[in-house]
Amino acid sequence: MRLRQRTVRLLTVTAVAAALCAAAPASGAPPREPTSPTTASTSATPIPGFLLQTSAQVSNDAAVTQPGFPTTGWLPVSSRSTVFAGLLQNNKYPDPFFSTNMKNVDKNQFTVPWWYRSDLQIADTTQRTYLDFSGVLSRTDVWVNGTRVADKTQTAGAYTRHDLDITAQIHAGSNAIAFKVYPNNPNDDLTMGWIDWAQTPPDQNMGIVRDVLVRRSGPVALRGAHVVTNLTLPSLNHVNLTAKVDVRNDSTGAVTTTVAGSVAGVPISQTVSLAAKEKKTVTFPVVGLENPNVWWPAGMGGQPLYALDLTATTAGTPSDSAHESFGVRDVKAPLNSSGGRAYSINGRPFLVKGGGWSPDLFLRWNATYAADKLKYVRDLGLNTVRLEGHIEPDEFFDLADQLGILTMPGWECCDKWEGQVNGGENGNTWSAEDYVTAKSSMTAEAERLRNHPSVLTFLIGSDFAPNATIEKNYLDALTAADWQTPVIPAASAKSSPQLGSSGMKMNGPYDWIPPNYWYDKAHGDSGGAWGFNSETSAGPDIPTIDTLRRMLTPAELDVLWQNPSATQYHRSSSSTFGNLKLFGNALTGRYGAPTGLTDYVKKAQLAQYENVRAEFESHNRNFTDSSNPSTGLIYWMLNSGWTSLHWQLFDTYLDQNGAYYGAKKANEPLHIQYSYDTKSVAVINLRMRRRQG
């Protein structure tokens, strides 16, 4: 059977611009709800899906996008899909989350490139056409109608963004585009890897994991629309808004264009002249708002959003449009007198409390699932998620903006990202190309994330801080992008030449310790409740018995409770965290030897509740300490991307274990707790108002 080609039909810029103008708020109107996607020009349409095939079945690259190319046997996959996710979508393998099924997948098939092919239907060839994409792991050749328009040397890196003008290759009617995606290796490429969080996917996530946008415009294109905000502190009664946009003439002749629209409902307009192929950044006059609607994290206030809408008009005809949502807020993070990183938002100090975010193991995006996980963050009384690599697509940050969940994106440890400074951890040293790719990655992510009020900070290092050259490249890119929130050199207690001390620590221990550990402030190498704890937990988080039965065979369940020293495939790929011996010994020592699976799971839930509750209680109490206070706690981790036995407050099926309820109890708004260090009772008020009695 011949598979139907994946196609996308495109709106004209004129129609979109007219709709935007009709929807624009009047001056002084309240902020609007954001539209999705907020970071894409409204003349952009995502490719809805692809056909997938291994390059081992393709003998002629140029033929793949030629008319009449046969696609019999190619597999339909979603618009964002790794190769293995596509194979799962087509039922080629049994559930990889169960038992050791994933071990049986032949990895050799992922040592060659794979093709992603789609058709575009174009009616109006008077407009220009672009392919705008990032999120290819790890690099790709791009073909349009038999012509290669970019090769793998130009598209390296999972986070680099590419805006390819394919007008010359497009014709009226059906057009074929294809991506030849090359194998991903996190130790060789500036991409995404799984470190020791889980077993590594057999394809190492090679594929396309963000939307490929088809942009259509006239001779003038708008890119990078954003707003720089300057909020008056501490009164919060005034904000200055500076709107900016890159205006680019892609035609072969000079043009004059008027860029007009509104920011926060206030009209703005500017006319600019451009030579052929010239780009200019247009900076609009400052717009002042009195008594702005200020954005706050959940529990501290509301989450209002404003809009920036722009249209470029040339010779009386709309050429391109852009939309951005943004929030008004101010973030600062100086070092306190004890050297800890102390965050404040809108002039109000607060304790950063959250967990390490994990996407799905195969990077499958599901907006409802992501929203549910972020709602769990609110239910837990937390305010933040940390993204160590795996920086999610635009919709994730839209959700975080709307729900009031702060985010801490940054580069990941233990692979190529820190290969130049990693002190012997995984990750190869950098080539000249890698420096370019890293800076381009920083530019792309800074431009993508800069207007999201939920983005609290950016970590340009994890276990290690960058060296002087890498740091300068990152900071230059951030400055050029008008980045406004604090930049941190590392998640560990490291320093970089320009930024200095990170003000953070990651002392673990990542495996079981008793609850009184969290109250230890006497040891500088501990994960106790002092300073900013960027990743820490007591390791194992055994899921509920329902989840265990979904993920393990009866024989594996017997091993789980009877032999803690056994290697557990569903704990970690790292031998350091490969078994449950420490945890098993603790269960027996504190609560008695398990008598069966049900008894083991009950005792595990109790241990997790007791430990996680103490972890958050200690940090909540010590936030107000006069010396060496706690300033932040990121539980390692919030969730797992697959069926796991450790590092999760809730599991991949969203079932809550004892750790979940321990965290939720500790973070209730008005809380009475036992202090292990002083053997006393403390009352903690987490509300924004005083309580008496």
Secondary structure, 3 states (H helix, E strand, C coil): CCCCCCEEECCCHHHHHHHHHHHCCCCCCCCCCCCCCCCCCCCEEECCEEEEEEHHHCCCHHHHHCCCCCCCCCEEEECCEEHHHHHHHCCCCCCCCCCCHHHHCCHHHHCCCEEEEEEEEECCCCCEEEEEECCEECEEEEEECCEEEECCCCCCCCCCCEEEECHHHCCCEEEEEEEEEECCCCCCCCCCCCCCCCCCCCCCCCEECCCCEEEEECCEEEEEEEEEEEECCCCCCEEEEEEEEEEEECCCCCEEEEEEEEECCEEEEEEEEECCCCEEEEECCCEEEECCCECCCCCCCCCCCEEEEEEEEECCEEEEEEEEEECECCEECCECCCCCECCEECCEECCEEEEECCCCCCCCCCHHHHHHHHHHHHHCCCCEEEEECCCCCHHHHHHHHHHCCEEEEECCCCCHHHCCCCCCCCCCCCCHHHHHHHHHHHHHHHHHHCCCCCECCEECCCCCCCCHHHHHHHHHHHHHCCCCCCEECCCCCCEECCCEECCEECCCCCCCCCHHHHHCCCCCCCCCCCEEEEEECCCECCCCHHHHHHHCCHHHHHHHHHCCCCCCCCCCCCHHHCCCHHHHHHHHHHHCCCCCHHHHHHHHHHHHHHHHHHHHHHHHHHCCCCCCCEEEEEECCCECCCCCCECCCECCCCCECHHHHHHHHHCCCEEEEEECCCCEEEEEECCCCCCCC
